[in-house]
Amino acid sequence: MLLEKFINETKTKERSKATLELIEFTLARAEKFLKKPLEDAGYEDLQRFIEYIKINGLKGDGVGKKDTTEGWTLSKSSLWTVENKLIQFYGFCFNETDEPKYHKIVKKLKVSRSISQRMI
């Protein structure tokens, strides 16, 4: 699976433990929300996930802001971080496979992120 390979390759780079946990947390939550492997997701699927985060934030047991009742959370304002991790992952997928669909996803996510940032 590409996600596992991406995470393993990221671990070989000089990244902080918190960064590695954030990558794993973010991408695992995306897969859980979508109920399918990320490499099988399309842009529309990812937009549903991003819209969910805009409304609800992202809760889990990984990293982020400590919330004693729910575990760890990323606030709604951390949306840029989530989008960035998705862009990194799909860029990796394109580099590994040369599949045009991954390149298209990266381009659309970057445009979407740019528009979102202008609205904040």
Backbone hydrogen bonds, N-H to C=O, Kabsch-Sander energy under -0.5 kcal/mol:
donor,donor_aa,acceptor,acceptor_aa,energy
5,K,1,M,-1.8
6,F,2,L,-2.8
7,I,3,L,-2.6
8,N,4,E,-2.5
9,E,5,K,-2.6
10,T,6,F,-2.4
11,K,7,I,-1.9
12,T,8,N,-0.9
13,K,9,E,-0.6
13,K,10,T,-0.9
15,R,13,K,-2.0
20,L,16,S,-2.3
21,E,17,K,-2.5
22,L,18,A,-2.3
23,I,19,T,-2.3
24,E,20,L,-2.4
25,F,21,E,-3.0
26,T,22,L,-2.7
27,L,23,I,-2.4
28,A,24,E,-2.3
29,R,25,F,-2.2
30,A,26,T,-1.8
31,E,27,L,-2.2
32,K,28,A,-2.4
33,F,29,R,-2.6
34,L,30,A,-2.6
35,K,31,E,-2.0
36,K,31,E,-1.0
40,D,37,P,-1.7
41,A,38,L,-1.4
46,L,42,G,-2.0
47,Q,43,Y,-2.4
48,R,44,E,-1.8
49,F,45,D,-1.9
50,I,46,L,-2.7
51,E,47,Q,-2.7
52,Y,48,R,-2.1
53,I,49,F,-2.1
54,K,50,I,-2.4
55,I,51,E,-1.6
56,N,52,Y,-3.1
57,G,53,I,-2.5
58,L,74,L,-2.4
60,G,72,W,-2.9
65,K,73,T,-2.8
67,D,71,G,-2.3
71,G,67,D,-2.0
72,W,60,G,-2.8
73,T,65,K,-1.7
74,L,58,L,-2.7
78,S,75,S,-2.0
79,L,76,K,-1.2
80,W,77,S,-0.5
81,T,78,S,-0.6
82,V,78,S,-1.6
83,E,79,L,-2.8
84,N,80,W,-2.6
85,K,81,T,-2.2
86,L,82,V,-2.1
87,I,83,E,-2.4
88,Q,84,N,-2.5
89,F,85,K,-2.3
90,Y,86,L,-2.7
91,G,87,I,-2.1
92,F,88,Q,-2.1
93,C,89,F,-2.4
94,F,90,Y,-2.1
95,N,91,G,-2.3
96,E,92,F,-2.2
97,T,93,C,-2.1
98,D,94,F,-3.0
102,Y,99,E,-1.2
103,H,99,E,-1.0
104,K,100,P,-2.4
105,I,101,K,-2.0
106,V,102,Y,-2.2
107,K,103,H,-2.3
108,K,104,K,-2.5
109,L,105,I,-2.7
110,K,106,V,-2.3
111,V,107,K,-2.1
112,S,108,K,-2.7
113,R,109,L,-2.8
114,S,110,K,-2.2
115,I,111,V,-2.3
116,S,112,S,-2.5
117,Q,113,R,-2.4
118,R,114,S,-1.6
119,M,115,I,-1.1
120,I,116,S,-0.8
120,I,117,Q,-0.6
